[in-house]
Amino acid sequence: MDTDQVIGVKGLTKRFAAVTAVDGLDLDVRRGEVFGLLGQNGAGKTTTIQLLLGLTVPDAGDVAVLGLPLASRRREILARVNFSSAYVAMPSNLTVLENLTVFALLYGVRRPRKRIMELLELLEIPDTARRVCGGLSSGQLTRANLCKALINDPELLFLDEPTASLDPAIAAKVRRTLKQIRQERGVTLVYTSHNMREVEEMCDRVVFLRQGRAAAQGSPAQVRQQAGRASLEEVFIDLAEQGRG
C-alpha cells in the first residue's frame, strides 16, 4: 500500500440521466500537498467532491481515501476528513459557539469548548463566540466555517472556494492561516477556486476538469508550460473556450 497516497481514484464516472458529470477520472493526491481541483462551472468539480466524500454513489470506478476503500469504510474515513464551502452556511439563529459545539460533539472531540476557543483564536475571531451566525460578516462566517472544518483535526480537508466573497485583506489572512495549518499539522488540502492567482500561490499540483475529464494536470508551472501560457488564468480561459467549441 502506498502510504503517501491520500486519495486514489481510478476510472471515476457519474451520470445524471443523459449528462455525464464525471467521465473516467483518475486522481492521485499525495500526503501533505495542496491539490487544486479546477474548472469552469459545470466542469464536474462539485460532483467529484461529492463522490470523494461518499455523498454520491459513482456509476463506475474505484475510490480510496486515506488508504481505505470509500465504498466499504466511509464512516471510518469521514471521521478523519472534513469539508468547508463558502456556499454552505451554519444555522443562522445559533451562536458560533453553539454551532461549533454541535459539530464537536458529532466528531467526539474531547474538551470541545477548549478546542473551539483554540480555533477561534487561530482564525482571529474569538469575539464571535457568543454572536449568532446570522449577524456575522462574510469574513467572519468564512472563518467560522473553517473552524468547523478543523474541529476534528482532519488529515484531509476539502475547501470549496474558501476565500469567495472576501475582501483582499481577509482573503490573504485566510490563506496565511491555511498555510500555517498545513505546515504545522501536515494536513492535505483539496482546494477549489476560480481565483487563479490564489491557486498559483496555494497549490502544489492542480487538475483542470472539462466536461468531467482531466484536461490538464501537474504543478502550476508544468500546466502553464504544457499550454504555452504565462498564467493559469490564461489556461483556464483557453480550456473554457475549448469546452464551448
GULO-980349 format. One line per 8 residues: number of its first residue (from 1); their letters; for each residue z, y, x of N, C-alpha, C, CB. Coordinates in steps of 0.001 Angstrom, whole numbers. Last residue first. Glycine has a CB too. Layout:
<pts>
NUM	a	Z,Y,X,Z,Y,X,Z,Y,X,Z,Y,X ~ ...
</pts>
This chain:
<pts>
245	grgqeald	-27614,24931,-16613,-29034,24686,-16478,-29504,23382,-17013,-29408,24773,-15100 ~ -24956,25206,-16600,-25649,25746,-17766,-27133,25373,-17780,-25497,27257,-17804 ~ -24278,24175,-14155,-23820,23458,-15351,-24501,23944,-16615,-22325,23600,-15502 ~ -25232,26109,-12476,-25913,24818,-12500,-25534,24022,-13756,-25570,24011,-11233 ~ -23303,28072,-12967,-24704,28320,-13329,-25490,27022,-13404,-25360,29266,-12320 ~ -21059,26812,-11878,-21076,27177,-13299,-22503,27411,-13782,-20222,28436,-13542 ~ -21811,26645,-9213,-21621,25410,-9979,-21631,25688,-11473,-20310,24728,-9584 ~ -21897,29402,-8548,-23078,28545,-8407,-22964,27299,-9274,-23276,28144,-6944
237	ifveelsa	-19220,30148,-8991,-20289,30752,-9795,-21551,29893,-9731,-20593,32190,-9308 ~ -17927,28597,-7020,-17584,28455,-8434,-18721,28970,-9311,-16278,29207,-8755 ~ -19040,29695,-4688,-19262,28281,-5018,-19013,28042,-6498,-18350,27368,-4170 ~ -17990,32266,-4851,-19437,32084,-4913,-19790,30637,-5250,-20085,32491,-3584 ~ -15290,31620,-4564,-15737,32282,-5783,-17247,32139,-5946,-15338,33765,-5768 ~ -15099,30666,-2013,-15021,29697,-3111,-15472,30317,-4423,-13595,29159,-3252 ~ -17525,32264,164,-16241,32195,-540,-16282,31112,-1610,-15891,33558,-1173 ~ -19997,32073,1341,-18939,32736,2101,-17575,32612,1455,-19271,34183,2278
229	rgaqqrvq	-21919,28998,1305,-21407,30219,687,-20235,30767,1487,-20983,29956,-767 ~ -22983,26464,1619,-23619,27591,2277,-23205,28926,1697,-25098,27453,2198 ~ -21735,24244,697,-22508,25010,-283,-23268,26175,352,-21586,25537,-1369 ~ -20438,23387,2979,-21399,22491,2335,-22305,23249,1372,-20668,21372,1592 ~ -18729,25604,3397,-19782,25275,4365,-20861,24402,3736,-19184,24566,5584 ~ -17030,25477,1186,-17839,26671,1430,-19021,26353,2343,-16978,27784,2047 ~ -15903,22961,1655,-16673,23189,434,-17559,24420,586,-15736,23352,-775 ~ -14571,23405,4090,-15639,22412,4006,-16520,22644,2791,-15055,21010,3961
221	apsgqaaa	-12678,25349,3326,-13690,25674,4336,-14859,24698,4279,-13070,25665,5736 ~ -11127,23915,1437,-11886,25099,1039,-12986,25462,2033,-10952,26270,873 ~ -11792,20387,1996,-10991,21583,2226,-11788,22786,1741,-10605,21731,3737 ~ -13323,18711,-830,-12977,18824,575,-12021,19988,758,-14240,19005,1446 ~ -16114,18587,-3122,-14719,18396,-2759,-14544,18396,-1252,-14189,17101,-3348 ~ -18109,18935,-6027,-17876,19293,-4629,-16409,19060,-4320,-18283,20776,-4339 ~ -18197,17654,-8445,-19426,18289,-7964,-19325,18698,-6502,-19753,19502,-8811 ~ -17028,15035,-10154,-16724,15783,-8947,-18023,16327,-8376,-15983,14899,-7906
213	rgqrlfvv	-17386,15462,-13740,-17660,14778,-12478,-17271,15665,-11301,-19148,14385,-12383 ~ -17140,16906,-16090,-16295,15739,-15893,-16511,14973,-14616,-16479,14836,-16996 ~ -18836,19086,-15760,-19134,18097,-16793,-18403,16773,-16514,-20655,17860,-16879 ~ -17523,19438,-12671,-18594,19951,-13519,-18990,18831,-14460,-19823,20455,-12674 ~ -14842,20316,-10540,-15381,19464,-11598,-16502,20194,-12322,-14270,19049,-12593 ~ -14089,20455,-7197,-14703,21200,-8292,-15272,20198,-9282,-15813,22175,-7774 ~ -11164,19938,-5442,-12311,19287,-6058,-12797,20197,-7186,-11945,17845,-6590 ~ -9639,20732,-2281,-9993,21039,-3660,-11079,20077,-4133,-10464,22507,-3794
205	rdcmeeve	-6855,21028,-10,-8126,20429,-416,-8370,20767,-1881,-8125,18879,-190 ~ -4859,22930,272,-5347,22213,1447,-6713,21591,1176,-4347,21129,1867 ~ -4404,26114,-1324,-4817,24701,-1377,-5291,24159,-34,-5918,24530,-2392 ~ -3704,28889,-1203,-2703,27868,-1515,-3126,26434,-1168,-2373,27939,-2968 ~ -5894,30535,-562,-4599,30757,77,-3686,29543,-55,-3922,31979,-521 ~ -7870,29586,-2233,-8090,29532,-780,-6783,29723,-23,-9106,30601,-347 ~ -6654,30180,-4705,-6914,28789,-4338,-7099,28665,-2828,-8160,28255,-5078 ~ -6702,32973,-4635,-5421,32268,-4673,-5582,30821,-4238,-4817,32329,-6076
197	rmnhstyv	-9431,33322,-4776,-8700,33814,-3606,-7339,33143,-3509,-8535,35344,-3670 ~ -10008,32249,-7285,-10449,31531,-6103,-9801,32051,-4815,-11947,31620,-5990 ~ -8511,31773,-10116,-8428,32785,-9070,-8754,32110,-7736,-7005,33461,-9038 ~ -8262,29821,-11888,-9571,30453,-11844,-9621,31560,-10790,-9929,31016,-13215 ~ -6516,26783,-11088,-6568,28240,-11167,-8020,28672,-11234,-5849,28898,-9955 ~ -4260,24119,-10600,-5478,24628,-11223,-5387,26143,-11314,-5695,24001,-12628 ~ -2962,21763,-8413,-3000,23194,-8732,-4315,23543,-9399,-2802,24048,-7463 ~ -485,19657,-7554,-1835,19649,-8098,-1992,20965,-8839,-2096,18400,-9043
189	ltvgreqr	1612,19236,-4771,1210,20099,-5874,-240,19822,-6257,1394,21582,-5499 ~ 4412,17489,-3580,2959,17513,-3687,2585,18321,-4924,2369,16066,-3758 ~ 7224,18608,-1691,6624,18270,-2984,5109,18376,-2891,7162,19195,-4104 ~ 8908,19105,445,7798,18177,620,7108,17775,-664,8276,16966,1300 ~ 10910,20942,481,11150,19715,-279,10018,18711,-168,11374,20047,-1721 ~ 10127,23101,2081,11500,22610,2164,11679,21237,1533,12429,23587,1506 ~ 7405,23504,1491,7846,23334,2870,9218,22668,2944,7882,24682,3578 ~ 7423,23788,-1316,6627,22740,-677,7131,22452,730,5150,23142,-632
181	iqkltrrv	9058,26016,-1581,9463,24737,-2173,8712,23584,-1517,9213,24737,-3697 ~ 7466,27938,-283,8803,27628,212,9271,26270,-302,9794,28722,-201 ~ 5247,28002,-1931,5092,27607,-527,6432,27200,67,4476,28754,295 ~ 6461,28961,-4262,5840,27630,-4253,5642,27120,-2826,4491,27665,-4989 ~ 7209,31526,-3399,8237,30556,-3796,7685,29140,-3769,8776,30884,-5197 ~ 4731,32702,-2966,5672,32548,-1849,6730,31504,-2171,6342,33890,-1518 ~ 3727,32668,-5600,3064,31884,-4552,3990,31666,-3360,1775,32583,-4094 ~ 5524,34454,-6819,5463,33062,-7272,4809,32184,-6203,4683,32956,-8605
173	kaaiapdl	4858,36805,-5423,6217,36265,-5331,6251,34796,-5750,7182,37088,-6205 ~ 2243,37199,-6277,2498,36955,-4859,3879,36343,-4653,2372,38258,-4058 ~ 2764,37700,-8984,1954,36542,-8597,2190,36183,-7131,457,36823,-8841 ~ 4164,40103,-8810,4877,38909,-9286,4110,37650,-8903,5080,38965,-10820 ~ 2042,41725,-7809,3308,41611,-7080,4075,40357,-7489,4172,42852,-7320 ~ -75,41538,-9728,-232,41056,-8350,1077,40856,-7598,-1078,42010,-7587 ~ 1158,40257,-12901,682,41344,-12064,678,40874,-10603,1569,42619,-12246 ~ -83,37358,-14635,952,38046,-13863,357,39214,-13090,1646,37069,-12897
165	satpedlf	-1991,35854,-15921,-1413,36994,-16656,-295,37707,-15907,-887,36524,-17981 ~ -1344,32962,-13989,-2175,33624,-15003,-1374,34709,-15715,-2713,32596,-16027 ~ -69,31475,-12099,49,32931,-11987,-821,33673,-12993,-316,33369,-10591 ~ -547,28767,-12647,843,29254,-12621,991,30764,-12523,1557,28639,-11478 ~ -2595,26923,-13792,-2711,28377,-13713,-1337,29055,-13677,-3519,28901,-14897 ~ -608,24331,-13872,-1815,24775,-14572,-1811,26295,-14645,-1901,24152,-16001 ~ 600,22114,-11690,694,23541,-12009,-632,23998,-12598,1059,24383,-10744 ~ 2499,19283,-11262,1230,19783,-11776,1422,21233,-12211,710,18904,-12960
157	llepdnil	4147,17784,-8630,4224,18860,-9604,2820,19321,-9967,5060,20035,-9059 ~ 6072,15194,-7373,4715,15616,-7710,4798,16636,-8833,3824,14399,-8123 ~ 8738,14921,-7130,7939,14625,-5943,6502,15105,-6122,7961,13120,-5643 ~ 11051,17297,-8611,9938,16336,-8658,9291,16118,-7300,8889,16806,-9640 ~ 13751,18036,-9547,13369,17955,-8141,12186,16991,-7979,14575,17496,-7271 ~ 14047,18541,-12209,14323,17167,-11770,13953,16942,-10312,13572,16179,-12642 ~ 13275,21244,-12417,14635,20843,-12802,15017,19458,-12290,14770,20873,-14306 ~ 10859,22382,-12069,11557,21954,-10858,12909,21314,-11151,11747,23130,-9934
149	akclnart	10017,23171,-14557,9202,22189,-13850,9884,21645,-12593,7877,22804,-13479 ~ 11925,25121,-15178,11857,23885,-15980,11121,22794,-15215,11156,24148,-17334 ~ 11133,27028,-13301,12469,26423,-13215,12513,25112,-13991,13544,27394,-13751 ~ 8660,27635,-14403,8705,26970,-13105,10081,26354,-12853,8355,27959,-11988 ~ 9514,28929,-16701,8780,27670,-16830,8744,26910,-15511,7358,27932,-17317 ~ 10616,31177,-15498,11497,30273,-16249,10825,28919,-16435,11865,30881,-17625 ~ 8278,32313,-14493,9273,31799,-13550,10295,30905,-14240,9982,32952,-12854 ~ 7012,32985,-16890,6347,32107,-15925,7359,31497,-14971,5277,32878,-15138
141	lqgsslgg	8897,34759,-17975,8591,33492,-18648,7945,32500,-17696,7675,33732,-19844 ~ 8730,36884,-16158,9990,36149,-16300,9754,34783,-16963,11005,36977,-17126 ~ 6076,37690,-16619,6501,37251,-15296,7788,36443,-15336,6680,38440,-14393 ~ 6155,38454,-19293,5312,37322,-18902,5704,36791,-17528,3836,37730,-18904 ~ 9629,39063,-20262,8285,39489,-19854,7476,38263,-19443,8353,40524,-18681 ~ 11524,37779,-23067,11229,37906,-21645,9830,38469,-21418,11369,36553,-20953 ~ 12243,37206,-25641,12407,38585,-25202,12079,38811,-23742,13793,39022,-25457 ~ 12022,34502,-26078,11099,35379,-26784,11186,36829,-26355,11343,35288,-28240
133	cvrratdp	14178,33405,-24763,12874,33361,-24099,11864,34289,-24771,12338,31934,-24090 ~ 17167,35344,-24699,16262,34438,-25412,14875,34525,-24790,16205,34781,-26932 ~ 19433,35340,-21928,18460,36047,-22761,17563,35041,-23474,17610,37023,-21909 ~ 21051,34178,-20085,21556,34270,-21454,20643,35086,-22376,22937,34880,-21444 ~ 19447,34254,-17709,20062,33011,-18177,20465,33061,-19646,21271,32694,-17338 ~ 18337,36402,-16425,17716,35978,-17687,18446,34811,-18346,16272,35594,-17446 ~ 19454,36885,-13979,19913,37726,-15080,19306,37325,-16425,19586,39168,-14788 ~ 18109,35317,-12140,19401,34834,-12650,19902,35628,-13850,20437,34885,-11551
125	iellelle	15466,35244,-11003,15667,35685,-12391,17026,35231,-12932,14539,35144,-13290 ~ 14487,34170,-8570,14913,35576,-8647,14985,36098,-10079,13966,36446,-7845 ~ 14074,31567,-8107,12946,32285,-8712,13281,33750,-8983,12527,31605,-10012 ~ 16626,30964,-7120,15446,30740,-6287,14249,31533,-6797,15104,29252,-6239 ~ 18213,31494,-9369,18371,32308,-8163,17137,32188,-7277,19635,31887,-7381 ~ 17299,29448,-11015,17128,30830,-11447,17297,31797,-10272,18131,31167,-12561 ~ 18161,27263,-9484,16735,27506,-9675,16461,28934,-10134,16166,26522,-10683 ~ 20939,27518,-9652,20287,27495,-8343,18802,27830,-8475,20466,26119,-7676
117	mirkrprr	21300,27273,-12398,21576,28563,-11780,20976,28636,-10374,23088,28814,-11725 ~ 20584,24556,-12734,19844,25626,-13412,20060,26959,-12718,20267,25726,-14881 ~ 22562,23226,-11242,21155,23097,-10879,20321,24236,-11486,20611,21732,-11340 ~ 24844,23918,-12697,24733,24302,-11290,23269,24276,-10858,25579,23362,-10395 ~ 24250,22676,-15132,24407,24136,-15068,24261,24645,-13640,25773,24553,-15632 ~ 24108,19872,-14503,22919,20631,-14919,23075,22140,-14800,22578,20290,-16335 ~ 25214,17642,-12932,25704,19023,-12880,24584,19992,-13267,26246,19360,-11463 ~ 22281,15677,-12735,23718,15799,-12527,24091,17272,-12373,24166,14988,-11285
109	vgyllafv	19827,15109,-15148,20224,15878,-13975,21743,15969,-13886,19606,17286,-14016 ~ 18306,13649,-17008,19529,13084,-16458,20014,13785,-15210,19326,11650,-16162 ~ 16194,14772,-18297,15925,14152,-16994,17178,13548,-16356,15322,15178,-16051 ~ 17455,15804,-20527,16382,14815,-20701,16094,14069,-19404,15106,15498,-21200 ~ 19112,17689,-19323,19710,16500,-19943,18670,15412,-20159,20368,16863,-21278 ~ 17199,19560,-18510,18062,18924,-17516,18688,17647,-18068,19159,19893,-17062 ~ 16162,20367,-20968,15312,19613,-20039,16137,18909,-18973,14296,20539,-19376 ~ 18451,21666,-22023,17805,20561,-22746,16977,19710,-21792,16913,21101,-23884
101	tlnelvtl	18828,23668,-20107,19840,22612,-20273,19260,21412,-21004,21064,23150,-21036 ~ 16665,25316,-20539,16705,24537,-19304,17757,23431,-19362,16982,25451,-18119 ~ 17379,26393,-23070,16138,25645,-22870,16220,24747,-21642,14959,26604,-22737 ~ 19837,27668,-22442,19775,26599,-23445,18521,25747,-23262,19806,27191,-24863 ~ 18975,29569,-20517,19963,28548,-20163,19925,27392,-21150,21370,29153,-20117 ~ 17245,31123,-22063,16729,30405,-20896,17684,29278,-20517,16527,31370,-19700 ~ 17947,30618,-25579,18081,31319,-24304,17464,30477,-23188,19572,31627,-23996 ~ 15596,30219,-28265,16686,29725,-27429,16763,30546,-26154,16498,28229,-27099
93	nspmavya	13343,31086,-29500,14615,31507,-30091,15824,30986,-29320,14693,31041,-31526 ~ 11095,29997,-28287,11364,31412,-28051,12718,31871,-28581,10285,32236,-28675 ~ 10766,27039,-26464,11168,27647,-27737,11686,29072,-27555,12238,26795,-28408 ~ 8292,27600,-23854,9543,27021,-24322,9929,27692,-25633,10670,27179,-23260 ~ 4707,27241,-23854,5925,28052,-23926,7128,27215,-24339,5736,29209,-24905 ~ 1929,26935,-21978,2887,26120,-22727,4228,26842,-22697,3007,24665,-22130 ~ 312,28332,-20291,-63,28324,-21708,840,27432,-22564,-1496,27869,-21850 ~ 923,28026,-17706,1083,29382,-18236,857,29416,-19738,121,30343,-17542
85	ssfnvral	2719,25037,-17122,1481,25700,-17512,1799,27088,-18036,720,24875,-18575 ~ 3942,22369,-15202,4133,23724,-15688,2781,24325,-16004,4894,24586,-14660 ~ 5585,19252,-14743,4380,19987,-15117,4755,21385,-15579,3599,19242,-16222 ~ 6656,16455,-12686,6842,17495,-13688,5577,18329,-13788,8059,18385,-13347 ~ 8062,13251,-11737,6938,14179,-11838,7334,15302,-12788,5639,13453,-12332 ~ 9812,11216,-11983,9660,11776,-10637,8574,12855,-10570,9336,10665,-9651 ~ 9646,10282,-14507,10974,10724,-14068,10902,11441,-12723,11930,9528,-13972 ~ 7069,9330,-14609,7335,10655,-15166,8731,11170,-14825,7162,10624,-16666
77	ierrrsal	7349,6717,-13519,6601,7754,-12813,7004,9140,-13299,5095,7548,-12997 ~ 8770,5381,-15516,9336,5478,-14173,8664,6600,-13376,9188,4138,-13433 ~ 6904,5557,-17612,8245,6133,-17751,8889,6349,-16378,9137,5219,-18619 ~ 4614,4147,-16568,4579,5577,-16878,5969,6195,-16945,3863,5803,-18188 ~ 3770,1673,-15687,5015,2209,-15122,5183,3694,-15441,5043,1998,-13605 ~ 1324,841,-16702,2485,-13,-16958,3812,573,-16484,2278,-1334,-16304 ~ -507,2896,-16089,-591,2212,-17374,677,1428,-17709,-1777,1281,-17381 ~ -83,3671,-13444,357,4535,-14535,424,3789,-15853,-566,5726,-14667
69	plglvavd	1202,1783,-10828,161,1839,-11862,650,2622,-13073,-264,417,-12285 ~ 2433,3658,-8006,2686,2799,-9148,1542,2891,-10153,4014,3171,-9813 ~ 2255,5563,-6017,2129,4165,-5638,2318,3169,-6762,3092,3870,-4588 ~ 2241,7934,-7372,3411,7610,-6545,3444,6127,-6207,4707,8013,-7263 ~ -22,6533,-9571,729,7749,-9247,2004,7340,-8520,1057,8584,-10540 ~ -3222,5341,-10267,-1936,5051,-9630,-1297,6385,-9244,-2112,4114,-8368 ~ -5579,4367,-12585,-4783,5500,-12109,-3483,4973,-11512,-4493,6511,-13263 ~ -8915,3306,-13204,-7553,2983,-12801,-6865,4222,-12251,-7547,1856,-11756
61	gadpvtlg	-11356,3014,-15902,-10815,3497,-14640,-9359,3114,-14424,-10952,4981,-14570 ~ -11920,4089,-19294,-12211,3236,-18138,-11542,3843,-16917,-13752,3080,-17911 ~ -10726,5634,-21158,-11641,4607,-21637,-12013,3634,-20525,-12898,5246,-22214 ~ -7213,6482,-20864,-8604,6500,-20418,-9434,5405,-21085,-8668,6347,-18907 ~ -5090,8182,-23078,-5443,6869,-22533,-6903,6883,-22103,-5188,5741,-23575 ~ -2992,10925,-22406,-4229,10441,-22999,-4587,9131,-22312,-5385,11494,-22863 ~ -733,11198,-20985,-729,11770,-22331,-1962,11346,-23117,-655,13292,-22260 ~ -516,10466,-18349,-415,9411,-19360,-346,9930,-20773,780,8572,-19098
53	lllqittt	-1018,12291,-16448,345,12270,-16983,546,11180,-18033,685,13618,-17582 ~ -3686,11915,-16024,-2783,11649,-14906,-1321,11638,-15327,-2987,12679,-13822 ~ -4710,12752,-18487,-4862,11351,-18090,-3889,10992,-16972,-6305,11073,-17642 ~ -4112,15473,-18339,-3541,14658,-19415,-3617,13175,-19084,-4263,14935,-20734 ~ -5746,16161,-16170,-4290,16266,-16053,-3606,15420,-17129,-3842,17742,-16163 ~ -8267,15700,-17368,-7855,14948,-16178,-6347,14991,-16003,-8543,15500,-14925 ~ -8243,17602,-19401,-8270,16175,-19752,-7834,15326,-18570,-9678,15752,-20214 ~ -8295,19918,-17819,-7150,19646,-18696,-7098,18180,-19081,-7217,20515,-19956
45	kgagnqgl	-10833,19641,-16469,-9559,19763,-15756,-8376,19356,-16630,-9367,21194,-15265 ~ -13382,19649,-17519,-12634,18395,-17545,-11275,18453,-16883,-13427,17342,-16898 ~ -14810,21946,-17996,-15280,21074,-16918,-14556,19732,-16879,-15114,21770,-15591 ~ -13911,23790,-19801,-14712,22689,-20318,-15202,21721,-19265,-15868,23226,-21043 ~ -14098,26542,-17642,-13558,25996,-18881,-14496,24929,-19425,-13342,27111,-19925 ~ -14990,25484,-14261,-15002,26403,-15381,-14370,25755,-16607,-16430,26855,-15688 ~ -12746,24275,-11689,-13947,24211,-12508,-13845,25180,-13663,-14179,22793,-13022 ~ -10366,22215,-9838,-11054,23451,-10189,-12279,23196,-11062,-11463,24192,-8930
37	lgfvegrr	-7517,21478,-8427,-8379,20878,-9442,-9083,22033,-10146,-7558,19976,-10464 ~ -6279,21353,-5174,-6830,22194,-6225,-7782,21433,-7127,-7536,23377,-5625 ~ -3328,20331,-3814,-4663,19853,-4176,-5168,20660,-5361,-4649,18330,-4510 ~ -1308,20513,-1177,-1636,21256,-2392,-3098,20966,-2690,-1365,22813,-2232 ~ 551,17637,84,-524,18623,91,-585,19394,-1222,-1860,17943,358 ~ 2491,15660,20,2828,16939,606,1730,17972,595,3253,16733,1965 ~ 320,12888,97,1705,13367,23,1867,14713,728,2659,12336,640 ~ -2949,13357,-1356,-2039,12899,-307,-668,13555,-408,-2638,13175,1057
29	vdldlgdv	-5118,12064,-3731,-4220,13175,-3406,-3143,12654,-2471,-3589,13802,-4696 ~ -8148,11271,-4632,-7175,10780,-3662,-6337,11969,-3223,-7874,10083,-2433 ~ -10306,10251,-7309,-9451,11256,-6664,-8490,10569,-5703,-8663,12082,-7723 ~ -13254,9897,-9185,-12415,9337,-8132,-11612,10475,-7501,-13277,8588,-7057 ~ -14557,9596,-12484,-13931,10438,-11460,-13087,9616,-10479,-13060,11507,-12122 ~ -16290,9004,-14678,-16290,8216,-13448,-15662,8915,-12261,-17677,7840,-13102 ~ -15896,11760,-16278,-17012,10823,-16136,-17006,10140,-14767,-18340,11549,-16349 ~ -14389,13296,-18974,-14192,12886,-17582,-15102,11690,-17351,-12672,12535,-17270
21	atvaafrk	-15671,13743,-21405,-14892,14823,-20791,-14618,14558,-19319,-13576,15009,-21531 ~ -18400,13205,-23109,-17698,12565,-22003,-16980,13652,-21221,-18681,11756,-21085 ~ -18903,13276,-26560,-18657,14078,-25358,-17884,13259,-24330,-17880,15370,-25711 ~ -19054,11919,-28909,-20270,11942,-28084,-20081,12690,-26767,-21404,12574,-28859 ~ -15707,11112,-28896,-16939,10973,-29690,-18139,10977,-28739,-17064,12129,-30757 ~ -14692,11640,-25881,-14280,12086,-27198,-15540,12136,-28061,-13551,13486,-27141 ~ -13875,9648,-23062,-14866,10156,-24013,-14178,10591,-25296,-15938,9087,-24315 ~ -13129,9366,-19694,-12589,9614,-21024,-13658,10257,-21880,-11330,10505,-20960
13	tlgkvgiv	-12575,7644,-16653,-13525,8067,-17689,-12803,8260,-19006,-14662,7037,-17849 ~ -12337,7034,-13238,-11648,7519,-14434,-12644,8115,-15427,-10582,8564,-14056 ~ -12861,5676,-10819,-13728,5498,-11982,-13153,6003,-13289,-14054,4075,-12133 ~ -9661,5848,-9619,-10957,5209,-9414,-11683,5080,-10752,-10789,3818,-8747 ~ -7130,7605,-7989,-7916,7474,-9217,-9264,6864,-8873,-8096,8853,-9925 ~ -3970,8131,-6864,-5183,7381,-6572,-5918,7098,-7868,-4860,6066,-5828 ~ -1596,10289,-5580,-2448,9996,-6735,-3684,9262,-6246,-2841,11302,-7501 ~ -378,9890,-3124,458,10223,-4277,-300,9997,-5583,938,11679,-4188
5	qdtdm	-450,8143,-167,-1237,8471,-1359,-305,8692,-2549,-2261,7345,-1671 ~ 1116,7259,1843,815,8686,1832,-8,9102,614,79,9064,3096 ~ 1264,4532,1666,2460,5281,1275,2221,6788,1250,3600,4963,2221 ~ -807,2232,535,-896,3495,1251,253,4389,796,-2275,4184,1012 ~ 0,-1197,840,0,0,0,0,1255,880,1228,1,-953
</pts>
